[in-house]
Amino acid sequence: MSRYKDWLRLAAAGAVIIIIVYFAREAWDISPVDIQQFILSFGWLSPVVFIVIYTIGPFVFFPSFILSMTAGLTYGVWPGAAFIWMGALGAASTGYLIGRFLGEKVLKVHNFSWSEKLEKQITERGFLFVLILRMIPVIGFGLLSYLSGVMKVRFHHYILATMIGILPGIVVYGTLGSSLTSGSRTMMLAAFLLLAAVSGLIFIFRGRVKKWVGFD
């Protein structure tokens, strides 16, 4: 049953991406070039604007994957990946600080049945816990940031694990976004293969990670 739900989530994620692309390109007549030109209209400030928007994402609950694809679309794989990385680290820090200083006012963690085992894992393996959940995201990016703050993971462990753990996703989103404007079939194929490989690995290890964390 768990495997069936995982397949459903994977299919739903793919459907959402297809719907967004369809409405952007067909229903709303917005091309990737239009988005690229809008962002670049800020001139040399455009990377700064992007990173700031990404950093405040946890306050407005804006989907980070859309911002990541936008960076790849606008700046290409490089320096797009670097801007995604900086923006994601800013967002991760913001989410952590919200959880650390506002604590259970933001998220009442101890109301959940899994909180005791989760707290034990974080206390004993803070760096490894964050690293694995960044690479195999069984919970959302923002939620993990909040949890790490609430559970008082040491910040230097948290940010280092995040810096490493988000790299595979950054490469995927940067390549995927870049492929929309490149017009290159090779780039589109590379983006598809990267997405398929990373999604496949997440799917394979998702059940084990959920059990290790204590969600099952």
C-alpha positions as CSV (number, residue, x, y, z in Angstrom):
1,M,0.0,0.0,0.0
2,S,2.9,2.3,0.9
3,R,4.5,1.7,-2.5
4,Y,1.2,2.4,-4.3
5,K,0.9,5.7,-2.5
6,D,4.5,6.6,-3.5
7,W,3.7,5.9,-7.1
8,L,0.6,8.1,-6.8
9,R,2.7,11.0,-5.3
10,L,5.3,10.6,-8.1
11,A,2.5,10.6,-10.8
12,A,0.8,13.6,-9.1
13,A,4.1,15.6,-9.1
14,G,4.7,14.8,-12.8
15,A,1.1,15.9,-13.6
16,V,1.5,19.2,-11.7
17,I,4.6,20.0,-13.7
18,I,2.9,19.2,-17.0
19,I,-0.2,21.3,-16.0
20,I,2.0,24.3,-15.1
21,V,3.9,24.0,-18.4
22,Y,0.7,23.7,-20.3
23,F,-1.0,26.7,-18.8
24,A,2.1,28.8,-19.0
25,R,2.7,28.0,-22.7
26,E,-0.8,27.5,-24.1
27,A,-3.6,28.9,-21.9
28,W,-1.7,32.0,-20.6
29,D,0.6,32.3,-23.7
30,I,3.6,32.7,-21.5
31,S,6.8,31.3,-23.0
32,P,10.0,30.5,-21.2
33,V,11.6,33.4,-23.0
34,D,9.0,35.8,-21.5
35,I,9.8,34.7,-18.0
36,Q,13.5,34.9,-18.7
37,Q,13.2,38.5,-20.1
38,F,11.1,39.6,-17.1
39,I,13.7,38.5,-14.6
40,L,16.6,39.9,-16.6
41,S,14.8,43.2,-16.8
42,F,16.1,43.9,-13.3
43,G,19.6,44.1,-14.9
44,W,22.6,43.3,-12.7
45,L,20.3,43.2,-9.7
46,S,18.3,40.2,-11.1
47,P,20.4,37.5,-9.3
48,V,20.0,39.5,-6.0
49,V,16.3,39.8,-6.5
50,F,16.0,36.1,-7.2
51,I,18.0,35.1,-4.1
52,V,16.0,37.5,-1.9
53,I,12.7,36.1,-3.1
54,Y,14.0,32.6,-2.6
55,T,15.2,33.5,1.0
56,I,11.8,34.9,2.0
57,G,10.0,31.9,0.5
58,P,9.4,30.2,3.9
59,F,7.4,33.3,5.1
60,V,4.9,33.1,2.1
61,F,5.0,29.3,1.5
62,F,6.0,29.8,-2.2
63,P,7.0,26.5,-3.8
64,S,10.8,26.4,-4.0
65,F,10.8,24.1,-7.1
66,I,9.2,26.8,-9.2
67,L,11.9,29.3,-8.2
68,S,14.6,26.7,-8.9
69,M,13.3,26.0,-12.4
70,T,13.1,29.7,-13.0
71,A,16.8,30.2,-12.2
72,G,17.8,27.4,-14.6
73,L,15.4,28.8,-17.2
74,T,16.8,32.4,-16.9
75,Y,20.6,31.8,-16.2
76,G,21.2,28.3,-17.6
77,V,22.7,25.4,-15.7
78,W,25.5,27.8,-14.8
79,P,25.4,30.2,-13.0
80,G,21.7,29.2,-12.5
81,A,22.8,26.3,-10.2
82,A,24.9,28.7,-8.1
83,F,22.0,31.1,-7.6
84,I,19.6,28.3,-6.7
85,W,22.2,27.0,-4.2
86,M,22.5,30.5,-2.6
87,G,18.8,31.1,-2.5
88,A,18.0,27.6,-1.1
89,L,20.6,28.1,1.7
90,G,19.0,31.5,2.5
91,A,15.5,29.9,2.6
92,A,16.9,27.0,4.7
93,S,18.4,29.5,7.2
94,T,15.2,31.5,7.3
95,G,13.1,28.4,8.0
96,Y,15.5,27.2,10.7
97,L,15.5,30.6,12.5
98,I,11.7,30.7,12.5
99,G,11.6,27.3,14.1
100,R,14.4,28.0,16.5
101,F,13.1,31.3,17.9
102,L,9.3,30.9,17.5
103,G,9.4,27.1,18.3
104,E,6.1,25.4,18.9
105,K,4.2,28.6,18.1
106,V,4.9,27.8,14.4
107,L,4.8,24.0,14.5
108,K,3.4,22.0,17.5
109,V,5.8,19.0,16.8
110,H,5.1,17.2,20.1
111,N,1.4,16.7,19.2
112,F,2.4,14.2,16.6
113,S,2.9,10.5,17.4
114,W,6.3,10.4,15.6
115,S,7.8,13.3,17.5
116,E,9.5,11.3,20.2
117,K,11.4,9.0,17.8
118,L,12.1,12.0,15.6
119,E,13.6,14.0,18.4
120,K,15.8,11.1,19.4
121,Q,17.2,10.7,15.8
122,I,17.8,14.5,15.6
123,T,19.6,14.6,19.0
124,E,21.8,11.6,18.2
125,R,22.4,12.2,14.4
126,G,21.7,15.8,13.7
127,F,24.0,16.2,10.7
128,L,23.1,12.8,9.2
129,F,19.4,13.3,9.8
130,V,19.3,16.6,7.8
131,L,21.6,15.3,5.1
132,I,19.5,12.2,4.4
133,L,16.2,14.1,4.4
134,R,17.6,16.8,2.1
135,M,18.7,14.1,-0.4
136,I,15.6,11.8,0.1
137,P,12.9,14.4,0.9
138,V,10.2,12.4,2.7
139,I,9.1,15.8,4.1
140,G,9.0,19.2,2.5
141,F,12.0,21.5,2.3
142,G,10.5,24.2,4.6
143,L,9.1,21.7,7.1
144,L,12.5,20.1,7.6
145,S,14.0,23.6,8.1
146,Y,11.3,24.4,10.8
147,L,11.8,21.0,12.5
148,S,15.5,21.4,12.6
149,G,15.1,24.7,14.3
150,V,12.4,23.5,16.7
151,M,14.5,20.4,17.6
152,K,17.6,22.6,18.1
153,V,19.9,20.9,15.6
154,R,23.3,22.7,15.8
155,F,23.2,25.3,13.1
156,H,26.6,24.5,11.6
157,H,25.7,20.8,11.3
158,Y,22.3,21.8,9.8
159,I,23.7,24.3,7.2
160,L,26.6,22.0,6.2
161,A,24.2,19.0,5.7
162,T,21.9,21.3,3.7
163,M,24.7,22.6,1.5
164,I,25.6,19.0,0.5
165,G,22.2,17.4,0.5
166,I,20.5,19.9,-1.9
167,L,23.2,19.6,-4.6
168,P,21.5,16.7,-6.6
169,G,18.2,18.6,-6.7
170,I,19.9,21.8,-7.8
171,V,21.5,20.1,-10.7
172,V,18.2,18.6,-11.8
173,Y,16.2,21.8,-11.5
174,G,18.9,23.9,-13.2
175,T,19.1,21.5,-16.1
176,L,15.4,21.1,-16.4
177,G,14.8,24.9,-16.4
178,S,17.7,25.5,-18.8
179,S,16.3,22.9,-21.3
180,L,13.1,24.9,-21.7
181,T,14.9,27.8,-23.3
182,S,17.8,26.0,-25.0
183,G,15.8,24.4,-27.7
184,S,18.4,21.6,-27.6
185,R,17.1,18.0,-27.7
186,T,20.3,16.9,-26.1
187,M,19.7,19.2,-23.2
188,M,16.1,18.1,-22.9
189,L,17.1,14.5,-22.9
190,A,19.8,15.1,-20.3
191,A,17.2,16.9,-18.1
192,F,14.7,14.1,-18.4
193,L,17.3,11.4,-17.6
194,L,18.6,13.4,-14.6
195,L,15.0,13.8,-13.3
196,A,14.2,10.2,-13.9
197,A,17.4,9.0,-12.1
198,V,17.0,11.2,-9.0
199,S,13.3,10.5,-8.8
200,G,14.0,6.8,-9.1
201,L,16.6,6.9,-6.3
202,I,14.2,8.8,-4.1
203,F,11.4,6.3,-4.8
204,I,13.7,3.3,-4.0
205,F,14.9,4.7,-0.7
206,R,11.8,6.6,0.4
207,G,10.3,3.8,2.3
208,R,13.5,2.9,4.2
209,V,14.1,6.6,5.1
210,K,10.5,7.0,6.4
211,K,11.0,3.9,8.6
212,W,14.3,5.1,9.8
213,V,12.9,8.5,10.7
214,G,9.9,7.0,12.4
215,F,7.0,8.1,10.1
216,D,5.9,4.5,9.4
